[in-house]
Amino acid sequence: MQLTRETVQHVAMLCRLALTAEEEQQMLHQLSSILEHVNRLAEVDTSAVSPTASVLDLYNVERPDAAEPSLPVDAVLANAPDRSGNLFRVRAILDEE
């Protein structure tokens, strides 16, 4: 598919690209080449290929859900800047202006 210079200018405007005349000519050739390759793919007979969302086999990669003991409270709060008993203490932010 051969593009026109006006089409390249329109695509450049949509992409907000300021192209020189030389760059427009280069894009004209490159985009035309890309579209020719895409058109060539459209000619491939895929009637014997079943539709698929992925070419990779799908499998579950999640680990088993197993309960484990949690960290001790003192270890969790060891680096807390401020604590109140067994809780993190933070300043209120909802009522501040």
N, C-alpha and C positions, 0 to 999 in steps of 0.2 A: 504494500500500500504506500503510495507516494503522497506525502503531505505537501501542503502549500505553505508558503512563507506566512500567509495570514493566519493559518492554523497554529503555526509555531508562535507567532506573536500573541495570539489569543491565549495559548497555554502558558506562555511566559507571564502574561498579565494576570492570569488566575493564580500563578505561583508567586506573584509579586517579584518577578525577576526583571532587572533592567539588562537586556542583552544588546551587545553591539551588533552591527550588521554581520561581522565575521562570526560571532557566536551564534547568531540566528541561523546562518548557513550551516554551521557545524551541527547544531541541534536538529536542523531539517534532515540532514543525512543520518544522524544517529537515531532519531525517533522513527524515521521511516524504516531503518534497518530492524529496529526492535519490533515494530508492527508486522514486518514481513515474517519474522521468526514466529510471532504469535499466530499469524495466519497459517503458517506451515503446521503448527501444532493442531489447529482446527481441522486439518485434513486427515489426521490420524484416525484410523478406524478403532473405536473403543467399544464397539457393540458387544464384544465378548468379555469385557471387563465389568465386573459388578461395581456399582457405586459404593464408595466408602468415604468415611470422614477422616480416616487415618490409615496410612500404610503399615503402621506398626501394630503388633499384637497388643491388646489392652489387657492389663493385669493390675490387681490391687497391690499397691506398694505400701500400704499402711501397716504399722506394727500392731501386734495384738494389744488390746486394751487390758492392761493388767494394773491393779492397784499396787502402789509402792509406798513405803513409808515416806512421810514428808520430812523436811529439815527441822531440826530443833528450833524453837522460837528464838532463843538467844543467838543462834547462828544467822538466822534471817535478819534480825534487827541489829546485828553487830555494827554495821556501818550506817545505820539510820542517823540522820542529823538530829532528830528529836523523836522521842517516843513517849507514849503514855501507856504504861503497863505493858501489855503484849501487842500494842498497836503502833503503827506509824502515826506520827503527829504532824499535820500540815496546817498551814495557815488558811483561813477561810478566804475564798476568792469571790463568792457569789454576791455578797452585799457591799463590796468595795467599789468605790467610784474612781 
